[in-house]
Structures are given as structure tokens and as C-alpha cells.
């Protein structure tokens, strides 16, 4: 795989990880709302299960964030090391020929 394609794939994975992280945050918000709404309702099953579900989801969200941060750093370093901007410019020049 050439360097530009590798960088583009790395950037795509970083975007997908960001999307997963955002989805996890939305799930956490929804679980929190269910927990709050259940205070009034008082359903025992929700009361007993939701805190554990929330915690596992929060742990997963933290793990995804950790992976995302590390992978974004690797992607940036790869881009700088391999002068991706210059490679893109050369690719555009080659297309015009």
C-alpha cells in the first residue's frame, strides 16, 4: 500500500472511531435519561440493571477515546513523517499530465 493510501485509510479509521465515540456518548445520555425518568416510575428491573449498563458503556466509551487519541496521534505523525501534503500535490500534478 502506498503512503498516501495508507494515510487516507488511517484518517478514515480515525473518523470512524470518532463516530463510534459520539454514538457511545449518545447512548450514555439516553441511559442517563432512562435512569432519571425511572426515579419517578420506580421500575425495579430498570433500577437494578441500568447502573451496570451505564458503567459498562462508560468504560467502553473511555476505551474508545483512548484508542482514538492514540490513533489520531499515529495518523498525524505518519502524515508528517511521510510529507503527505507534498504527496497529494504530486498526485494532483500527475493527474494533470
C-alpha positions, 0 to 999 in steps of 0.5 A: 500500500502506498503512503498516501493510501495508507494515510487516507485509510488511517484518517478514515479509521480515525473518523470512524472511531470518532463516530463510534465515540459520539454514538457511545456518548449518545447512548450514555445520555439516553441511559442517563435519561432512562435512569432519571425518568425511572426515579419517578416510575420506580421500575425495579428491573430498570433500577437494578440493571441500568447502573451496570449498563451505564458503567459498562458503556462508560468504560467502553466509551473511555476505551474508545477515546483512548484508542482514538487519541492514540490513533489520531496521534499515529495518523498525524505523525505518519502524515508528517513523517511521510510529507503527505501534503507534498504527496497529494500535490504530486498526485494532483500534478500527475493527474494533470499530465 
